Amino acid sequence: MTNKIKVFRAMRNMTQEDLADKIGVTRQTIIAIEKNKYVPSLELAFKIADEFNEKIENVFEYK
Amino acid sequence: MTYKQFKIMRVLIASFISATVAMAIVYNNILLSLAGVLIGILFIFLVHKKTKAVLVDERIKSIGGKAARLTYTISTITIAFLSLMFTMTGKHTGQADYEMLGILLSYIALFNLALYSLSYKFISKKYGEADDE
């Protein structure tokens, strides 16, 4: 599973801490997801996509 | 309180508890150590309440679950192995103390297994174990 969280964050000038605060997780979790070391739950994946106003398939990709 | 401030406070409280317990050992005063630990627990509780940052999320819970399972596996196997060793040694040497210790350890291992099975069943039901239809 890969994702484009870093890209969407950069497009919105958002730090990892900002995103973590908005979706209610720790910054370490955002770091782990961005590095593809942790696969988020479906709920968290939807929350992240919602935060970027994007569809989940635009943010996450299953390979 | 931010996560960074929380981490600093946690270190300060841990230092306070260690210092109090060390002083209690030096002065041979059990009440001092008890008071130190209780005050520490109270402070940790208050700091948790004051912290607005997220301290636990799904990743931390997942890590905790895996760590707990690993701890359970290692501790149960170790206790069961030790129980076997003590029981065998006790039987061979005729020392009743070793045998008793072995039996006690085997009961602890069994208690661990029973507790794990019960909590697994309970949590499994909570998360919708498949019912026969």
N, CA and C atoms of all chains as a GROMACS GRO file, in nm:
protein
  588
    1MET      N    1   0.085  -0.119   0.000
    1MET     CA    2   0.000   0.000   0.000
    1MET      C    3   0.089   0.125   0.000
    2THR      N    4   0.067   0.213  -0.095
    2THR     CA    5   0.144   0.338  -0.098
    2THR      C    6   0.046   0.454  -0.083
    3ASN      N    7   0.100   0.571  -0.055
    3ASN     CA    8   0.010   0.687  -0.040
    3ASN      C    9   0.080   0.815  -0.083
    4LYS      N   10  -0.004   0.918  -0.104
    4LYS     CA   11   0.049   1.048  -0.148
    4LYS      C   12   0.025   1.154  -0.042
    5ILE      N   13   0.024   1.115   0.082
    5ILE     CA   14  -0.005   1.210   0.191
    5ILE      C   15   0.094   1.326   0.190
    6LYS      N   16   0.222   1.291   0.172
    6LYS     CA   17   0.327   1.394   0.174
    6LYS      C   18   0.302   1.500   0.065
    7VAL      N   19   0.261   1.452  -0.052
    7VAL     CA   20   0.235   1.543  -0.165
    7VAL      C   21   0.117   1.635  -0.134
    8PHE      N   22   0.008   1.574  -0.086
    8PHE     CA   23  -0.111   1.655  -0.054
    8PHE      C   24  -0.084   1.753   0.061
    9ARG      N   25  -0.001   1.710   0.152
    9ARG     CA   26   0.035   1.799   0.264
    9ARG      C   27   0.113   1.920   0.214
   10ALA      N   28   0.209   1.889   0.126
   10ALA     CA   29   0.293   1.996   0.071
   10ALA      C   30   0.210   2.095  -0.010
   11MET      N   31   0.110   2.042  -0.085
   11MET     CA   32   0.024   2.128  -0.166
   11MET      C   33  -0.058   2.223  -0.079
   12ARG      N   34  -0.085   2.180   0.044
   12ARG     CA   35  -0.166   2.263   0.135
   12ARG      C   36  -0.083   2.330   0.244
   13ASN      N   37   0.049   2.324   0.232
   13ASN     CA   38   0.139   2.384   0.331
   13ASN      C   39   0.108   2.336   0.473
   14MET      N   40   0.087   2.208   0.484
   14MET     CA   41   0.044   2.152   0.611
   14MET      C   42   0.158   2.070   0.672
   15THR      N   43   0.181   2.087   0.800
   15THR     CA   44   0.286   2.007   0.863
   15THR      C   45   0.227   1.873   0.909
   16GLN      N   46   0.317   1.781   0.943
   16GLN     CA   47   0.269   1.650   0.991
   16GLN      C   48   0.188   1.669   1.120
   17GLU      N   49   0.233   1.763   1.203
   17GLU     CA   50   0.164   1.789   1.330
   17GLU      C   51   0.022   1.844   1.304
   18ASP      N   52   0.010   1.936   1.205
   18ASP     CA   53  -0.122   1.992   1.172
   18ASP      C   54  -0.220   1.881   1.134
   19LEU      N   55  -0.171   1.793   1.044
   19LEU     CA   56  -0.258   1.684   0.996
   19LEU      C   57  -0.294   1.591   1.112
   20ALA      N   58  -0.192   1.559   1.194
   20ALA     CA   59  -0.215   1.469   1.308
   20ALA      C   60  -0.322   1.527   1.402
   21ASP      N   61  -0.310   1.656   1.432
   21ASP     CA   62  -0.407   1.721   1.521
   21ASP      C   63  -0.547   1.718   1.462
   22LYS      N   64  -0.556   1.741   1.330
   22LYS     CA   65  -0.688   1.749   1.266
   22LYS      C   66  -0.760   1.614   1.264
   23ILE      N   67  -0.683   1.506   1.247
   23ILE     CA   68  -0.751   1.375   1.238
   23ILE      C   69  -0.742   1.296   1.369
   24GLY      N   70  -0.679   1.356   1.470
   24GLY     CA   71  -0.678   1.294   1.604
   24GLY      C   72  -0.586   1.175   1.621
   25VAL      N   73  -0.465   1.186   1.563
   25VAL     CA   74  -0.364   1.082   1.586
   25VAL      C   75  -0.232   1.150   1.627
   26THR      N   76  -0.133   1.070   1.659
   26THR     CA   77  -0.003   1.128   1.695
   26THR      C   78   0.078   1.157   1.567
   27ARG      N   79   0.176   1.247   1.581
   27ARG     CA   80   0.261   1.280   1.466
   27ARG      C   81   0.339   1.156   1.417
   28GLN      N   82   0.375   1.072   1.514
   28GLN     CA   83   0.450   0.949   1.481
   28GLN      C   84   0.370   0.858   1.387
   29THR      N   85   0.238   0.859   1.405
   29THR     CA   86   0.153   0.776   1.318
   29THR      C   87   0.154   0.830   1.175
   30ILE      N   88   0.149   0.962   1.162
   30ILE     CA   89   0.154   1.023   1.027
   30ILE      C   90   0.288   0.989   0.962
   31ILE      N   91   0.396   1.000   1.039
   31ILE     CA   92   0.530   0.968   0.985
   31ILE      C   93   0.532   0.822   0.938
   32ALA      N   94   0.479   0.731   1.022
   32ALA     CA   95   0.480   0.588   0.987
   32ALA      C   96   0.396   0.561   0.862
   33ILE      N   97   0.283   0.630   0.847
   33ILE     CA   98   0.198   0.609   0.729
   33ILE      C   99   0.269   0.662   0.604
   34GLU      N  100   0.326   0.782   0.617
   34GLU     CA  101   0.396   0.841   0.501
   34GLU      C  102   0.512   0.754   0.454
   35LYS      N  103   0.578   0.689   0.549
   35LYS     CA  104   0.692   0.603   0.512
   35LYS      C  105   0.648   0.462   0.474
   36ASN      N  106   0.516   0.441   0.466
   36ASN     CA  107   0.458   0.310   0.434
   36ASN      C  108   0.499   0.202   0.534
   37LYS      N  109   0.525   0.242   0.657
   37LYS     CA  110   0.560   0.143   0.760
   37LYS      C  111   0.436   0.098   0.836
   38TYR      N  112   0.331   0.175   0.828
   38TYR     CA  113   0.206   0.138   0.896
   38TYR      C  114   0.090   0.161   0.800
   39VAL      N  115   0.006   0.059   0.789
   39VAL     CA  116  -0.113   0.071   0.703
   39VAL      C  117  -0.230   0.114   0.791
   40PRO      N  118  -0.288   0.232   0.764
   40PRO     CA  119  -0.395   0.280   0.852
   40PRO      C  120  -0.523   0.200   0.835
   41SER      N  121  -0.609   0.210   0.936
   41SER     CA  122  -0.740   0.145   0.925
   41SER      C  123  -0.821   0.218   0.818
   42LEU      N  124  -0.929   0.154   0.774
   42LEU     CA  125  -1.014   0.214   0.670
   42LEU      C  126  -1.068   0.349   0.719
   43GLU      N  127  -1.107   0.352   0.847
   43GLU     CA  128  -1.163   0.475   0.905
   43GLU      C  129  -1.061   0.589   0.900
   44LEU      N  130  -0.938   0.558   0.941
   44LEU     CA  131  -0.834   0.661   0.941
   44LEU      C  132  -0.799   0.704   0.799
   45ALA      N  133  -0.798   0.608   0.707
   45ALA     CA  134  -0.769   0.640   0.567
   45ALA      C  135  -0.875   0.736   0.512
   46PHE      N  136  -1.002   0.710   0.545
   46PHE     CA  137  -1.110   0.799   0.501
   46PHE      C  138  -1.096   0.938   0.564
   47LYS      N  139  -1.057   0.940   0.692
   47LYS     CA  140  -1.040   1.069   0.760
   47LYS      C  141  -0.931   1.151   0.691
   48ILE      N  142  -0.820   1.085   0.656
   48ILE     CA  143  -0.709   1.156   0.590
   48ILE      C  144  -0.755   1.210   0.454
   49ALA      N  145  -0.822   1.124   0.377
   49ALA     CA  146  -0.869   1.165   0.245
   49ALA      C  147  -0.968   1.281   0.258
   50ASP      N  148  -1.056   1.273   0.356
   50ASP     CA  149  -1.155   1.379   0.383
   50ASP      C  150  -1.086   1.511   0.415
   51GLU      N  151  -0.978   1.502   0.491
   51GLU     CA  152  -0.904   1.622   0.532
   51GLU      C  153  -0.848   1.695   0.410
   52PHE      N  154  -0.811   1.617   0.308
   52PHE     CA  155  -0.757   1.677   0.185
   52PHE      C  156  -0.866   1.703   0.081
   53ASN      N  157  -0.991   1.675   0.117
   53ASN     CA  158  -1.104   1.686   0.023
   53ASN      C  159  -1.080   1.606  -0.104
   54GLU      N  160  -1.027   1.488  -0.085
   54GLU     CA  161  -0.997   1.401  -0.199
   54GLU      C  162  -1.068   1.267  -0.180
   55LYS      N  163  -1.076   1.191  -0.288
   55LYS     CA  164  -1.131   1.055  -0.275
   55LYS      C  165  -1.020   0.966  -0.221
   56ILE      N  166  -1.061   0.864  -0.148
   56ILE     CA  167  -0.961   0.777  -0.083
   56ILE      C  168  -0.864   0.715  -0.185
   57GLU      N  169  -0.916   0.682  -0.305
   57GLU     CA  170  -0.831   0.618  -0.405
   57GLU      C  171  -0.726   0.714  -0.464
   58ASN      N  172  -0.750   0.845  -0.447
   58ASN     CA  173  -0.650   0.942  -0.493
   58ASN      C  174  -0.534   0.954  -0.395
   59VAL      N  175  -0.562   0.925  -0.269
   59VAL     CA  176  -0.459   0.939  -0.164
   59VAL      C  177  -0.386   0.806  -0.143
   60PHE      N  178  -0.462   0.697  -0.140
   60PHE     CA  179  -0.402   0.565  -0.114
   60PHE      C  180  -0.410   0.477  -0.239
   61GLU      N  181  -0.305   0.397  -0.257
   61GLU     CA  182  -0.304   0.308  -0.371
   61GLU      C  183  -0.261   0.168  -0.326
   62TYR      N  184  -0.340   0.068  -0.366
   62TYR     CA  185  -0.304  -0.068  -0.329
   62TYR      C  186  -0.226  -0.133  -0.442
   63LYS      N  187  -0.105  -0.175  -0.409
   63LYS     CA  188  -0.021  -0.236  -0.515
   63LYS      C  189   0.000  -0.383  -0.488
   64MET      N  190  -0.192   2.142   2.734
   64MET     CA  191  -0.053   2.096   2.739
   64MET      C  192  -0.020   2.018   2.611
   65THR      N  193   0.095   2.053   2.549
   65THR     CA  194   0.133   1.984   2.426
   65THR      C  195   0.202   1.851   2.458
   66TYR      N  196   0.226   1.772   2.353
   66TYR     CA  197   0.288   1.642   2.372
   66TYR      C  198   0.430   1.655   2.428
   67LYS      N  199   0.501   1.761   2.380
   67LYS     CA  200   0.639   1.784   2.429
   67LYS      C  201   0.639   1.814   2.578
   68GLN      N  202   0.546   1.902   2.619
   68GLN     CA  203   0.536   1.938   2.761
   68GLN      C  204   0.498   1.814   2.844
   69PHE      N  205   0.410   1.731   2.786
   69PHE     CA  206   0.370   1.609   2.855
   69PHE      C  207   0.491   1.518   2.879
   70LYS      N  208   0.576   1.506   2.774
   70LYS     CA  209   0.695   1.420   2.787
   70LYS      C  210   0.789   1.472   2.896
   71ILE      N  211   0.806   1.606   2.901
   71ILE     CA  212   0.893   1.666   3.003
   71ILE      C  213   0.836   1.638   3.143
   72MET      N  214   0.705   1.659   3.156
   72MET     CA  215   0.640   1.636   3.286
   72MET      C  216   0.653   1.490   3.330
   73ARG      N  217   0.642   1.399   3.232
   73ARG     CA  218   0.652   1.255   3.262
   73ARG      C  219   0.791   1.222   3.317
   74VAL      N  220   0.895   1.281   3.255
   74VAL     CA  221   1.032   1.258   3.302
   74VAL      C  222   1.050   1.316   3.443
   75LEU      N  223   0.996   1.436   3.465
   75LEU     CA  224   1.007   1.500   3.597
   75LEU      C  225   0.939   1.416   3.705
   76ILE      N  226   0.820   1.365   3.674
   76ILE     CA  227   0.747   1.284   3.772
   76ILE      C  228   0.822   1.153   3.801
   77ALA      N  229   0.876   1.093   3.694
   77ALA     CA  230   0.953   0.968   3.713
   77ALA      C  231   1.076   0.995   3.800
   78SER      N  232   1.142   1.110   3.777
   78SER     CA  233   1.259   1.146   3.858
   78SER      C  234   1.219   1.166   4.004
   79PHE      N  235   1.104   1.232   4.024
   79PHE     CA  236   1.055   1.257   4.159
   79PHE      C  237   1.030   1.124   4.232
   80ILE      N  238   0.964   1.030   4.163
   80ILE     CA  239   0.934   0.900   4.225
   80ILE      C  240   1.064   0.826   4.258
   81SER      N  241   1.159   0.827   4.163
   81SER     CA  242   1.286   0.757   4.187
   81SER      C  243   1.358   0.818   4.306
   82ALA      N  244   1.363   0.952   4.312
   82ALA     CA  245   1.433   1.020   4.421
   82ALA      C  246   1.368   0.988   4.556
   83THR      N  247   1.234   0.989   4.558
   83THR     CA  248   1.163   0.961   4.684
   83THR      C  249   1.188   0.817   4.730
   84VAL      N  250   1.182   0.722   4.635
   84VAL     CA  251   1.203   0.582   4.671
   84VAL      C  252   1.348   0.562   4.718
   85ALA      N  253   1.444   0.629   4.650
   85ALA     CA  254   1.584   0.618   4.690
   85ALA      C  255   1.604   0.672   4.833
   86MET      N  256   1.541   0.788   4.860
   86MET     CA  257   1.551   0.846   4.995
   86MET      C  258   1.487   0.754   5.099
   87ALA      N  259   1.374   0.693   5.059
   87ALA     CA  260   1.304   0.602   5.152
   87ALA      C  261   1.390   0.482   5.186
   88ILE      N  262   1.466   0.434   5.086
   88ILE     CA  263   1.555   0.318   5.110
   88ILE      C  264   1.668   0.360   5.205
   89VAL      N  265   1.726   0.480   5.179
   89VAL     CA  266   1.837   0.529   5.262
   89VAL      C  267   1.791   0.546   5.408
   90TYR      N  268   1.673   0.609   5.426
   90TYR     CA  269   1.624   0.634   5.562
   90TYR      C  270   1.540   0.518   5.618
   91ASN      N  271   1.527   0.411   5.539
   91ASN     CA  272   1.453   0.292   5.581
   91ASN      C  273   1.309   0.329   5.624
   92ASN      N  274   1.244   0.408   5.538
   92ASN     CA  275   1.111   0.458   5.569
   92ASN      C  276   1.014   0.418   5.458
   93ILE      N  277   0.932   0.318   5.486
   93ILE     CA  278   0.841   0.265   5.382
   93ILE      C  279   0.728   0.365   5.350
   94LEU      N  280   0.690   0.445   5.451
   94LEU     CA  281   0.581   0.542   5.430
   94LEU      C  282   0.621   0.648   5.328
   95LEU      N  283   0.749   0.688   5.334
   95LEU     CA  284   0.799   0.790   5.240
   95LEU      C  285   0.790   0.738   5.096
   96SER      N  286   0.830   0.613   5.076
   96SER     CA  287   0.825   0.558   4.940
   96SER      C  288   0.680   0.544   4.893
   97LEU      N  289   0.593   0.501   4.982
   97LEU     CA  290   0.450   0.488   4.947
   97LEU      C  291   0.391   0.624   4.909
   98ALA      N  292   0.423   0.725   4.990
   98ALA     CA  293   0.373   0.861   4.964
   98ALA      C  294   0.426   0.911   4.829
   99GLY      N  295   0.555   0.888   4.804
   99GLY     CA  296   0.616   0.932   4.678
   99GLY      C  297   0.549   0.869   4.557
  100VAL      N  298   0.527   0.737   4.565
  100VAL     CA  299   0.464   0.666   4.453
  100VAL      C  300   0.320   0.714   4.433
  101LEU      N  301   0.246   0.729   4.543
  101LEU     CA  302   0.106   0.774   4.531
  101LEU      C  303   0.096   0.915   4.474
  102ILE      N  304   0.183   1.005   4.523
  102ILE     CA  305   0.182   1.143   4.470
  102ILE      C  306   0.218   1.141   4.321
  103GLY      N  307   0.316   1.056   4.284
  103GLY     CA  308   0.356   1.043   4.144
  103GLY      C  309   0.240   0.998   4.057
  104ILE      N  310   0.167   0.895   4.103
  104ILE     CA  311   0.052   0.844   4.028
  104ILE      C  312  -0.054   0.954   4.010
  105LEU      N  313  -0.078   1.028   4.119
  105LEU     CA  314  -0.175   1.137   4.115
  105LEU      C  315  -0.134   1.244   4.012
  106PHE      N  316  -0.005   1.280   4.014
  106PHE     CA  317   0.044   1.381   3.920
  106PHE      C  318   0.033   1.333   3.776
  107ILE      N  319   0.068   1.206   3.752
  107ILE     CA  320   0.059   1.150   3.616
  107ILE      C  321  -0.086   1.157   3.568
  108PHE      N  322  -0.179   1.123   3.657
  108PHE     CA  323  -0.321   1.127   3.624
  108PHE      C  324  -0.364   1.269   3.587
  109LEU      N  325  -0.319   1.368   3.668
  109LEU     CA  326  -0.355   1.508   3.643
  109LEU      C  327  -0.296   1.558   3.511
  110VAL      N  328  -0.169   1.521   3.487
  110VAL     CA  329  -0.102   1.563   3.363
  110VAL      C  330  -0.173   1.504   3.241
  111HIS      N  331  -0.214   1.375   3.252
  111HIS     CA  332  -0.290   1.311   3.144
  111HIS      C  333  -0.417   1.390   3.114
  112LYS      N  334  -0.484   1.432   3.221
  112LYS     CA  335  -0.610   1.506   3.206
  112LYS      C  336  -0.588   1.640   3.138
  113LYS      N  337  -0.476   1.706   3.173
  113LYS     CA  338  -0.448   1.840   3.121
  113LYS      C  339  -0.397   1.838   2.977
  114THR      N  340  -0.346   1.721   2.933
  114THR     CA  341  -0.286   1.715   2.800
  114THR      C  342  -0.394   1.711   2.692
  115LYS      N  343  -0.385   1.806   2.600
  115LYS     CA  344  -0.484   1.810   2.493
  115LYS      C  345  -0.442   1.725   2.374
  116ALA      N  346  -0.308   1.707   2.359
  116ALA     CA  347  -0.257   1.630   2.246
  116ALA      C  348  -0.302   1.485   2.256
  117VAL      N  349  -0.310   1.419   2.138
  117VAL     CA  350  -0.350   1.278   2.135
  117VAL      C  351  -0.233   1.194   2.184
  118LEU      N  352  -0.257   1.112   2.286
  118LEU     CA  353  -0.149   1.030   2.342
  118LEU      C  354  -0.158   0.886   2.293
  119VAL      N  355  -0.281   0.842   2.264
  119VAL     CA  356  -0.300   0.704   2.218
  119VAL      C  357  -0.384   0.704   2.091
  120ASP      N  358  -0.337   0.636   1.989
  120ASP     CA  359  -0.417   0.622   1.866
  120ASP      C  360  -0.411   0.476   1.821
  121GLU      N  361  -0.469   0.448   1.702
  121GLU     CA  362  -0.481   0.308   1.659
  121GLU      C  363  -0.346   0.239   1.640
  122ARG      N  364  -0.243   0.316   1.596
  122ARG     CA  365  -0.110   0.256   1.577
  122ARG      C  366  -0.049   0.215   1.711
  123ILE      N  367  -0.064   0.303   1.810
  123ILE     CA  368  -0.009   0.273   1.944
  123ILE      C  369  -0.082   0.154   2.006
  124LYS      N  370  -0.215   0.147   1.984
  124LYS     CA  371  -0.292   0.033   2.036
  124LYS      C  372  -0.249  -0.096   1.968
  125SER      N  373  -0.224  -0.087   1.837
  125SER     CA  374  -0.182  -0.206   1.762
  125SER      C  375  -0.045  -0.254   1.812
  126ILE      N  376   0.047  -0.159   1.836
  126ILE     CA  377   0.180  -0.195   1.888
  126ILE      C  378   0.165  -0.258   2.027
  127GLY      N  379   0.079  -0.195   2.109
  127GLY     CA  380   0.056  -0.246   2.244
  127GLY      C  381   0.002  -0.389   2.242
  128GLY      N  382  -0.090  -0.415   2.150
  128GLY     CA  383  -0.149  -0.549   2.137
  128GLY      C  384  -0.044  -0.652   2.099
  129LYS      N  385   0.041  -0.616   2.002
  129LYS     CA  386   0.146  -0.709   1.957
  129LYS      C  387   0.248  -0.734   2.069
  130ALA      N  388   0.284  -0.625   2.139
  130ALA     CA  389   0.381  -0.638   2.249
  130ALA      C  390   0.324  -0.724   2.361
  131ALA      N  391   0.194  -0.706   2.390
  131ALA     CA  392   0.130  -0.785   2.496
  131ALA      C  393   0.128  -0.933   2.459
  132ARG      N  394   0.099  -0.962   2.334
  132ARG     CA  395   0.095  -1.102   2.288
  132ARG      C  396   0.233  -1.167   2.298
  133LEU      N  397   0.335  -1.090   2.257
  133LEU     CA  398   0.473  -1.142   2.264
  133LEU      C  399   0.512  -1.166   2.410
  134THR      N  400   0.477  -1.070   2.497
  134THR     CA  401   0.509  -1.084   2.640
  134THR      C  402   0.440  -1.206   2.698
  135TYR      N  403   0.312  -1.224   2.662
  135TYR     CA  404   0.234  -1.339   2.712
  135TYR      C  405   0.300  -1.469   2.667
  136THR      N  406   0.336  -1.477   2.539
  136THR     CA  407   0.394  -1.600   2.485
  136THR      C  408   0.526  -1.633   2.557
  137ILE      N  409   0.614  -1.533   2.565
  137ILE     CA  410   0.746  -1.556   2.626
  137ILE      C  411   0.731  -1.592   2.774
  138SER      N  412   0.649  -1.515   2.846
  138SER     CA  413   0.638  -1.540   2.992
  138SER      C  414   0.574  -1.675   3.020
  139THR      N  415   0.470  -1.712   2.945
  139THR     CA  416   0.403  -1.840   2.972
  139THR      C  417   0.498  -1.957   2.943
  140ILE      N  418   0.569  -1.951   2.830
  140ILE     CA  419   0.661  -2.060   2.795
  140ILE      C  420   0.773  -2.069   2.900
  141THR      N  421   0.826  -1.952   2.942
  141THR     CA  422   0.934  -1.952   3.042
  141THR      C  423   0.886  -2.012   3.174
  142ILE      N  424   0.768  -1.968   3.219
  142ILE     CA  425   0.715  -2.018   3.347
  142ILE      C  426   0.689  -2.169   3.338
  143ALA      N  427   0.632  -2.213   3.224
  143ALA     CA  428   0.602  -2.356   3.208
  143ALA      C  429   0.732  -2.438   3.208
  144PHE      N  430   0.835  -2.386   3.140
  144PHE     CA  431   0.964  -2.456   3.133
  144PHE      C  432   1.027  -2.463   3.273
  145LEU      N  433   1.025  -2.351   3.345
  145LEU     CA  434   1.081  -2.347   3.480
  145LEU      C  435   1.006  -2.443   3.573
  146SER      N  436   0.875  -2.447   3.556
  146SER     CA  437   0.793  -2.535   3.640
  146SER      C  438   0.834  -2.681   3.618
  147LEU      N  439   0.855  -2.715   3.491
  147LEU     CA  440   0.897  -2.852   3.457
  147LEU      C  441   1.033  -2.884   3.519
  148MET      N  442   1.125  -2.787   3.507
  148MET     CA  443   1.262  -2.806   3.560
  148MET      C  444   1.257  -2.826   3.712
  149PHE      N  445   1.182  -2.740   3.781
  149PHE     CA  446   1.176  -2.749   3.927
  149PHE      C  447   1.108  -2.879   3.973
  150THR      N  448   1.002  -2.916   3.903
  150THR     CA  449   0.931  -3.039   3.942
  150THR      C  450   1.021  -3.161   3.923
  151MET      N  451   1.090  -3.166   3.809
  151MET     CA  452   1.180  -3.280   3.781
  151MET      C  453   1.294  -3.285   3.882
  152THR      N  454   1.354  -3.166   3.908
  152THR     CA  455   1.466  -3.159   4.004
  152THR      C  456   1.418  -3.205   4.141
  153GLY      N  457   1.300  -3.156   4.180
  153GLY     CA  458   1.243  -3.193   4.310
  153GLY      C  459   1.221  -3.343   4.321
  154LYS      N  460   1.172  -3.404   4.213
  154LYS     CA  461   1.143  -3.548   4.215
  154LYS      C  462   1.273  -3.629   4.220
  155HIS      N  463   1.375  -3.581   4.145
  155HIS     CA  464   1.503  -3.654   4.140
  155HIS      C  465   1.580  -3.645   4.271
  156THR      N  466   1.585  -3.523   4.328
  156THR     CA  467   1.666  -3.503   4.449
  156THR      C  468   1.586  -3.529   4.577
  157GLY      N  469   1.455  -3.540   4.561
  157GLY     CA  470   1.371  -3.566   4.678
  157GLY      C  471   1.346  -3.442   4.763
  158GLN      N  472   1.377  -3.327   4.706
  158GLN     CA  473   1.352  -3.201   4.780
  158GLN      C  474   1.211  -3.152   4.752
  159ALA      N  475   1.130  -3.153   4.854
  159ALA     CA  476   0.987  -3.118   4.839
  159ALA      C  477   0.969  -2.971   4.801
  160ASP      N  478   1.062  -2.885   4.847
  160ASP     CA  479   1.050  -2.740   4.819
  160ASP      C  480   1.052  -2.712   4.668
  161TYR      N  481   1.147  -2.778   4.598
  161TYR     CA  482   1.158  -2.759   4.453
  161TYR      C  483   1.030  -2.806   4.384
  162GLU      N  484   0.983  -2.920   4.428
  162GLU     CA  485   0.863  -2.978   4.366
  162GLU      C  486   0.743  -2.884   4.387
  163MET      N  487   0.732  -2.832   4.509
  163MET     CA  488   0.623  -2.738   4.540
  163MET      C  489   0.630  -2.614   4.452
  164LEU      N  490   0.754  -2.564   4.438
  164LEU     CA  491   0.774  -2.445   4.354
  164LEU      C  492   0.735  -2.473   4.209
  165GLY      N  493   0.774  -2.593   4.162
  165GLY     CA  494   0.739  -2.634   4.026
  165GLY      C  495   0.589  -2.640   4.006
  166ILE      N  496   0.520  -2.697   4.105
  166ILE     CA  497   0.373  -2.709   4.095
  166ILE      C  498   0.310  -2.570   4.096
  167LEU      N  499   0.362  -2.483   4.183
  167LEU     CA  500   0.310  -2.346   4.191
  167LEU      C  501   0.328  -2.273   4.057
  168LEU      N  502   0.446  -2.290   3.998
  168LEU     CA  503   0.473  -2.225   3.868
  168LEU      C  504   0.382  -2.280   3.759
  169SER      N  505   0.355  -2.412   3.765
  169SER     CA  506   0.267  -2.469   3.662
  169SER      C  507   0.125  -2.414   3.676
  170TYR      N  508   0.082  -2.390   3.801
  170TYR     CA  509  -0.050  -2.329   3.821
  170TYR      C  510  -0.052  -2.185   3.768
  171ILE      N  511   0.060  -2.114   3.788
  171ILE     CA  512   0.067  -1.976   3.736
  171ILE      C  513   0.058  -1.977   3.583
  172ALA      N  514   0.129  -2.074   3.520
  172ALA     CA  515   0.125  -2.085   3.373
  172ALA      C  516  -0.017  -2.116   3.327
  173LEU      N  517  -0.084  -2.207   3.399
  173LEU     CA  518  -0.222  -2.242   3.363
  173LEU      C  519  -0.315  -2.123   3.380
  174PHE      N  520  -0.293  -2.047   3.488
  174PHE     CA  521  -0.374  -1.927   3.513
  174PHE      C  522  -0.356  -1.827   3.398
  175ASN      N  523  -0.231  -1.812   3.353
  175ASN     CA  524  -0.202  -1.723   3.239
  175ASN      C  525  -0.279  -1.766   3.115
  176LEU      N  526  -0.275  -1.898   3.088
  176LEU     CA  527  -0.346  -1.952   2.970
  176LEU      C  528  -0.496  -1.928   2.981
  177ALA      N  529  -0.550  -1.956   3.100
  177ALA     CA  530  -0.695  -1.939   3.122
  177ALA      C  531  -0.735  -1.793   3.105
  178LEU      N  532  -0.654  -1.705   3.163
  178LEU     CA  533  -0.683  -1.561   3.156
  178LEU      C  534  -0.679  -1.512   3.010
  179TYR      N  535  -0.580  -1.563   2.936
  179TYR     CA  536  -0.568  -1.524   2.794
  179TYR      C  537  -0.690  -1.573   2.716
  180SER      N  538  -0.728  -1.698   2.740
  180SER     CA  539  -0.844  -1.754   2.668
  180SER      C  540  -0.970  -1.675   2.698
  181LEU      N  541  -0.989  -1.643   2.826
  181LEU     CA  542  -1.110  -1.568   2.866
  181LEU      C  543  -1.111  -1.429   2.803
  182SER      N  544  -0.998  -1.358   2.813
  182SER     CA  545  -0.996  -1.222   2.758
  182SER      C  546  -1.008  -1.226   2.606
  183TYR      N  547  -0.952  -1.331   2.541
  183TYR     CA  548  -0.963  -1.344   2.396
  183TYR      C  549  -1.110  -1.362   2.357
  184LYS      N  550  -1.178  -1.449   2.432
  184LYS     CA  551  -1.320  -1.476   2.405
  184LYS      C  552  -1.402  -1.347   2.422
  185PHE      N  553  -1.374  -1.276   2.532
  185PHE     CA  554  -1.448  -1.154   2.562
  185PHE      C  555  -1.428  -1.047   2.453
  186ILE      N  556  -1.301  -1.026   2.416
  186ILE     CA  557  -1.270  -0.923   2.316
  186ILE      C  558  -1.322  -0.965   2.178
  187SER      N  559  -1.312  -1.096   2.150
  187SER     CA  560  -1.362  -1.148   2.023
  187SER      C  561  -1.513  -1.124   2.010
  188LYS      N  562  -1.586  -1.144   2.120
  188LYS     CA  563  -1.731  -1.120   2.118
  188LYS      C  564  -1.760  -0.972   2.096
  189LYS      N  565  -1.680  -0.889   2.159
  189LYS     CA  566  -1.699  -0.743   2.148
  189LYS      C  567  -1.683  -0.698   2.003
  190TYR      N  568  -1.589  -0.761   1.932
  190TYR     CA  569  -1.566  -0.722   1.793
  190TYR      C  570  -1.636  -0.814   1.694
  191GLY      N  571  -1.750  -0.871   1.738
  191GLY     CA  572  -1.839  -0.943   1.646
  191GLY      C  573  -1.787  -1.076   1.598
  192GLU      N  574  -1.766  -1.170   1.692
  192GLU     CA  575  -1.728  -1.306   1.654
  192GLU      C  576  -1.843  -1.364   1.571
  193ALA      N  577  -1.810  -1.439   1.466
  193ALA     CA  578  -1.914  -1.492   1.377
  193ALA      C  579  -2.010  -1.584   1.451
  194ASP      N  580  -2.139  -1.553   1.444
  194ASP     CA  581  -2.240  -1.638   1.508
  194ASP      C  582  -2.289  -1.740   1.405
  195ASP      N  583  -2.322  -1.862   1.454
  195ASP     CA  584  -2.378  -1.962   1.363
  195ASP      C  585  -2.520  -1.923   1.329
  196GLU      N  586  -2.553  -1.930   1.201
  196GLU     CA  587  -2.690  -1.891   1.161
  196GLU      C  588  -2.765  -2.011   1.107
   0.00000   0.00000   0.00000
